[in-house]
C-alpha cells in the first residue's frame, strides 16, 4: 500500500483564520487541490482528538447492548435517519451481487444516527419530516446525548470550514456554503464493526466500496485500521491520518453541484484477515445541504443539463436510500417520507 501521507495533503484550518492573507490563500488552495485531485484532505483537529477516546467508550456502551434491546430504537419509517440501524440493513451497490452465489453482501456493521438538536426554520419539520425528525436517545446511557451532540457540533464546524475554504477556488461568493447548509440535517453516525471470529474470516464485509451521498464527510480517527481510499490513479491506499488529524472527503452532492469538478471519493472498510476479539468503532459526520436546495450545477461549470438536471437535495438523497436498501416510502406511504412538498420524496 502507498503511504497515505505522501498522497493526501494535510492542512491546519487555523491557517484560514490567519491575519496573513498569503497563509489563508495557501491553505484554501491546498484544500481545493486535495479535494479536486484526490477527493481527500487531512485536517488538523486537536479539539476532536483529545475527547475522542471517551466518546468511543460512551458509544460502545450503547452499541454493544443486546440486539433485542436496541431494536426499540429503530426508525425504519424514516429510513433509519435517526436512532439505531442494525447489522445488515445496508448493502452498497458494489456488493449487490458479491456474496456467495451472487447473493447480496450487506455491510456488517451497526450504527446510531444523530442529527442537529434544533432548526431555526419551523416549516422544515413538516416539509421534510425524515430529515428533521427528533433524535432518538437510548435509556440508561449517561453522557450519550451530550457527547453525541458535542462531537456533532465539532465535526460539523470542521466540515463547514472546509466548504468555506473551497469558495474562492470554486468561484462562489463568501458565505455561499453557509447559506446552502443553513438548517441542514447533517448527521453524526457512531458505527460499530463487530469482531470477526475465525469461522467468519473472508465471509463478512465491514463496509463495501462506496461513495458518500452528501457534500463532505468528516472522519475522525477510528479505534482500529480498516479504512481504504481509492486514489485517482485507480489504486487503493490505507487511510491513516497523521496524529491529531481527521479526514475530510468529497461526497456525491458536492460532485453534482460542481458538475464533476470535485469528484466524490470512493472508500471501503476492510474486515481483518485474522480473527479479532474487539469491535472497531468510528464516528463520521456527514455534512448535507438543506433539503430544499437545488443541486443543479452553476452555469460556470458548463455541465451537461441532461447529466446534471435540476433536483433538490431531498430528491437526490431518497434515490440514494433506495440504492442501499433503506428507503421505506413505498411500503409506508409518503406521509413518512423525506419530503411532503410537491414532487417526489427524498
Buried (B, 14 or more C-beta within 10 A) or exposed (E): EEEBBEBBBBBBBEBBEBEEEEBBBBBBBBBBEBBBBBBBBBBBBEEBBEBBEEBBEBBBBBBEBEEEEBEEBBBBBBBBBBBBBBBBBBBBEBBBEBBEEEEBBBBBBBBBBBBBEEBEEEEBBEBBBBBBBEBBBBEEBEBBBEBBBBBBBBBBBBBBBBBBBBBBBBEBEEEBBEEBBBBBBBBBBBBBBBEBEEEBBEEBBBBBBBBBBBBBBBBBBBBBEBBBBBBEEEEBBBBBBEEBBBBBBBBBBBBBBBBBBBBBBBBBBBBBEEEBEEBBBBBBBBBBBBBBBBBBBBEEBEBEEEEBEEBBBBBBBBEBBBBBBBBBBEEBEEEBBBBBBEEBBB
